[in-house]
Amino acid sequence: MRSVAIMGPPSPSFGGISGGMGSLKLAPPTMGFGGMKKMSLGPLPKMGIARPSKLSGKSLSNESGSYGCTKEWNDLIAVPSNWDVKPDDLELVPIDFPLERTHREIADVDATEVSNRISDALNVLSIDAEYHAKRAKAKCKTTDLVKFRIRLYAGSDTGMPVIVEVQKRSGSTSSFMRSCREILKAAEGIAVGSSPRPRKGPPSFKKPVAAMNCLKDAKVQVPQDDEAMSVLNASLTMFRSKSLDSNVLGLENLCSLTDPVKTTPVTALAVSKCIILDEGNNDTREDIFALLQRDVFLSEFNVNEVHAERMHHHALALLSNTLEMCAKDGCLGLVVEKQAWFEKSLIPSLIDEVKTADFSSANAFQAVRCLQSILSSNTKVCSAFKNNGGVEAIKSAHEFALERHQLLAEETNRFMTFIKTNQIFKG
């Protein structure tokens, strides 16, 4: 549409329309608004989001002044043992940037103290973490594969207060919130596991539930073997289905069935024997062992890396549960001695898993549990453990876990104590 001009007194002009107080005129293409001069529109603006104005203090731009997405961990050379953020490294909270509800403002200490508190808490909580001090970021993963990020910001130009933000990326929400509460409390200076205001429960909770008068005569129904086998077969069907989600759910069910805390000890032992002793010749043990081979699993089943990581972790947890149950029952030693599969395949694979403690401490923890159950049930396979570098792997994992993963540090220390007490490796 051409520009429109409202002129004063009526006068003949190009395309004029007379009437009333003046005339409404359509300016020719060579004239601008009001028909007085030529207007140049210039080049059309580029499509996209306009560059934001620079913030006061530190901006989000890089040294060259350009804006864009960069890799979050591209200059991370080594995994540090603690998070040491300097106050000058903090950025101001960006304009119009909505902070998550899972954030805190710390006004009494600087960024260095806050980051040290958080790294100490992550060690106690046994959460894997990769730190980036210059960017004031931490990438975390819990023992049940919940992934989240921790970021520190400056609340003002002076660097105070220090703002701690925790963002969930994937995994269980309830598990994330448990970890998040402890991390935020640690940032405020409250010890992990303590509560500043202990909650008082009702009088009925001052004694064990089993001691309540209404439950004294209650009889606990122990599941029969047929019921346990029915649930086991249903879980195996899900584990071997073509649906990836069903595979994970089947493995999770098997982990619960072999955990005496989540089910009855009788059911956990019965299911563990079926899996680890291969009762029924259903090749369940071999299928689970195949999940420990990362490269083979990715190429053979054509799954993404995240799904493979979950399957790999659950397979290790399932093996540790079944081996521990069979070792306590006393039936594992004879099987380990008769079947060369444990000595030639399982033990070397578990040692390789321990060597990746700096990559995934949670998986290394489950592998150490498996090795301790095997060696405690039959010391004849200790030579295979030693020849495959098991002693060095345990010591290296223990040194790493002392500053990074309390759960793994306790398990490796227990395993080394077992070796020294029983004098397995003399000389």
N, C-alpha and C positions, 0 to 999 in steps of 0.2 A: 504494500500500500504506500502511496506517495504521502509526503508530509502534509499536514493540514494547518492552515493559518487563518486566524480571525483578524480581519483588517478593519480599520476604522470607517471612514466615509466610503460610500459606494462609488466605485469607479470601474470602468471596464478593464478587465484583465483576463489572463488566460484561464479559461474554465470557470469564470466567476459566476456565482449564483447570488443574485440580489435578493434582499428582503430584510425587513425589520430594522434593527439597530445598525447593522453592518452587512457585510457579505462574507460568506464562507467560501474560501478559495482553495483549490487544489494546486499546490505548487508543482511546477514542471520538474522533471527529473534532475535538471541541472541546478536547482535551487534548494537551499536548506530550509530549516524551520523558519516560517515567516516570509519565505521567498526573498531573503536579503542577501544570502551568500551561499556559496557552495559548501557542502559538508562532505568530508572524507571519512568513511567508516574505518578504514585501515584493515589490516589482516584479521581474519576470524580468530577468536581465542581457541587455544588448544583444549581438547576434551580431557577430563580427568579432575582430580582433586587438586586444588590450589595449594601451593606451599604455605605452611603455617608461618605466622610471624614468630620471630625468635623470642624465647622466654628470657626473663630476667635471671641472672645467675647463669647456670649451665644450660645449654640448649640441647635438644635431641639430635642436632646435626653432628656430622663427623668433622674432622679437621678441614676437609676441603669445602665445607659448607653445603654439601649435597645431602638430600634426604633419601632414605631407601631402607630396604630390609637387608640386614647382614646376618650371618650365621651367629648363633648365640654363643657357641663354644669354639669358634674357629682359632683362637689364639691360646687355648688351654693346652699347655705343654705337659704338665704332670698333675697328678691328683694330690693336692696338699693335705696335710693332716688336720689342719684347722682353718677356720674362716677368719681372716685378718683384714677387715675393711678399714681403710683410713677415712677420716671425716671429709677430706678433700675429694674423695672418689664418689661421694653421694651426689645424685642429681635431684633437682627440685621436682616435686610432683607436677607432671605436665598439666597445662591448662585444660579444663574440661575432661580430665582423665578420672573416670569413676573408680575409686578404690574398692576392692572387695570388702565384704563385711568381715572377713577374716583378716583384719589388720589391727595393729596397735600403735599408739604414739608413746614413745619412751622419751621422757623429758629430763631424767636425772643423770643419764650417762651418755657418752658419745658412741659413735658407730663402731669403734674398735671393741669396746666392752660388750655391746649388744651382739656383734657377730661372734665373739668368743663364747658368749653364753649360749647362743643357738648351736654352734658346732659341738659344744660339750653335751648339750641336750640330745642332739642327733646321735652321738656316740652311745649315750645311756639307753636311748630308745632303739638302738640297733637299726638305724636307717641309713642306707647307702646315700652318699652325697658327693657331688662334684662342685667345687667352689670356684667362683670367678671373683677375685677380690676387687679388681679394677672396675668391674661393672656392678659390683655389690649384688651378685646373683648367686643362687645355689640351686642345683638340680637334684631332687631327692627321690628315693624309691624305698618303700617300706618292705618288710619281709613278706607281705601278701600282695606285692606288685602294685601298690597304690603309688602313682607318680604325681608329684606336685613341685612347684617352684616357690622359692623364697626370694623376695626382693626388698632391698633397703632404699629408702628415699630420705631426702632432707626436707624438713617441714618449713624451713626458711633459709634466707641467705647465710645465716650464721651456722647452719647445719643442725640446729635443734628446733623442735624435737626430732628424734630419729623415728621414721615411720617404717614399720615391719609389715609387709604384705605377704600372705600365703595364698597361692592360687593352685587349685586342684586341676590336674590335666586328665587323669584317667584312674579307674579303679573304684573300689567300694567307697561310698560317701560316708558311711558310719565309721569305717576304719580311718578315713582321712580326717574326720572331725576329732577323733580321739588323739591322733598325732598332732593335729593343728592346735588343739587346746594346750597340750603340753609344751609345744614349741613357743607359743605366745606367752605362756606363763614363765617359761625360762627366759625369754627376752625381757620380761619385767623384773627378773631377779628371783623368781620363785623356783625352788628346787623341783626337779622332775619327780612326779609321783606324790607330791605333797599337796595339800589343799589348804588355802588360807582360812577357809570357813568350813570346817567339817560339818557334814549334814548329820542330823540326828534322826535315826529311823524310828518307826513305831516300836512299842514294847515287844511285839511278837518276833522282831528281828534281832533281839538280843541273845538268842540262842539258836543253834542249828535247826533247820526246818524239820529234819528227821526226829528231833526231840519234842516236837509239838504234840500236845495231847491228842489232837484229832488224827495224827498220823502214826501213833505208836503201834497200832494193830494192823496197819496197812501192809499188804503183801505185794512185793514187787514181782511182776511177771517177767521172767527171763525169756527172751525170744528163743524159739526152738531152731534147730539146725536147718530145718526146711524153710523157715521164714527168712533166715539169714541168707541162704543160698538163692532164694527167690529175688531178694533185693540185689544180691551180687550179680545175678544174671541180667536183671534189668539195667543195672549200671554198665555192665559190659556191652549190652546192646547199644546203649547211647554212646559209649566210648568208640565203638566200631562203626557208627553210622556215617553217612556221607555228609552230614551237616557239621560244620566246624563248631558251632555253638554247642551242639549236642556232645561233641567230643570233649570239650572243656567241662561241661556239666557232668558227664559221666566220670571223668577223672576226679572232680571235686567230690562226688558222691563216694567214690572208692576211698579217697583220703579220709572222709568222715567215718566210713565203715571200719577202717583200720585204726581209728583213734579211740582208745578206751575212755577218753574224757567225753567225746561226743556221742558215743554209743556204749553198750555194755562191754566189759572185758571179755565175756564169752563170745560175743559176736565178733569183736575185733580180732580175737585169736583164730576163730574159725575162718574168717575171710582171709586173714594173713597167710594161713597155711595153704589155702587154695591158690593163692597168688604166688607165693615165694617157693612153695614145694611143688608147684605145678600139678596139684591134684586135679584129676579130671582131664589132663592132657589138652587143655584149651589154649595153650601157648600165650596165656596172659602175660607171663613174666617176660617173654621175648618181645611182645608188643610194647610193653612199658620200657624195656631196655632200649628199644629202637628210638624212643623219644629222647634219649640222652645224647644221641648223635646229632648234633645241630645241623651240620651241612647236609647229611643224608636226609634228614627229615624235611628240610626246606626244599630240596630238589625233587624228592620222590613224591611228596604230597602237594607240592605247589601251593603253599600257604604263605601268608605274609609274616613278617618278622615278629610282629607283636603277638600274633596267635601262637607262633612257634615258641616264643619266650614263655608264655603262660603254660603251654603243654609241657615244656621242659621242666619248669619249676614244680608243677604238680606231680610230674613223674618222679622227681627226686624226693618230694615229700611223701609220696606213696611208698616208695622203696624204703625210706627210713622208718616209716611206721611199721611196715610188715617185717622188716629185719629185726627191729627192736622187740616186737611182740614174740616172734619165733625164738629169739635169743633168750628172752626171759623164761619162755616155756621149756627151753632145753632141747628143742627139736632141730635147731639150726646147725649145730656142730656137725652132726652126722651127714647132713646134706652137703655142707661145704666140703667135707672130706671126700665124699663119693663123686661129686659132680665138679668137673674141671672148669665149668662155666664161670664159677665164682673167681677162681684164681687167674684164668686166662683172659677173661673179658670184663667182668664187673669191677674187680679191684683196680686195674689200670684206668678204666673209665672214670671211676670215682676220684682217683688221684689227680687226673687231669682237671676234674672239676674243682678240686681244692686249690689248684694252682691259679685259678681265675678269681681268687678272693678279692683282689683289688677291683675287679669288674662287677662281680655280683657276690657280695658276702652272704646273702641269704641262701643262695644255692650251695656255696662252699660249706655253710653250716649244716645243711642237710646231708651233704656228702661225708662230712666228718662223723655225723651220727651213724651213717651206714657203715663206715669203716670200723668204728668202734664196736658195733654189734657183731660184725663178722669176725674180727680178731679176738674178741672176748669169748666167742663161742668155740673157736678152733684156732689155736696158735700155730698150727702146721702151715697155714697160708701166710705167715708173717714174712717168710722169705720173698714171696711175690710182692708183698707190700714194700719191703726194703729195696728190692732190685729195681722197682719202677720209680724210685725216688720219693717214696711216701714220707719218709722221715723229714727230708728237706722241705717238702711241700707243707707239712704240718707246721714246722718251725717258722717258715716264711709267712704262712697265713696267721700264725699267732702273733708275730711281730707287727704285722699290718693291723690286726684287729685290736691290739691294745689301745690304739689311739682312735680307731674308727668305728668299731662294731663290738659292743660289749658282749652280745650273745655269742658271737663266734669266738671271741677271746676266752670266754668261760668254757666253751665246748672243747677248743683245742688244748687248753690247759688241763682239762679233765682227761683228755686222751693221752697227753704226754705223761701225766701222773700215772695212768694205767700202765703205760709202757715201762716206766722206771720201776714201779712197784713190782711188777711181775718179771722184771729182768728179761724181757723178750729179746732184746738185742744186746747180748753180752759181748764186751770187748769192742 
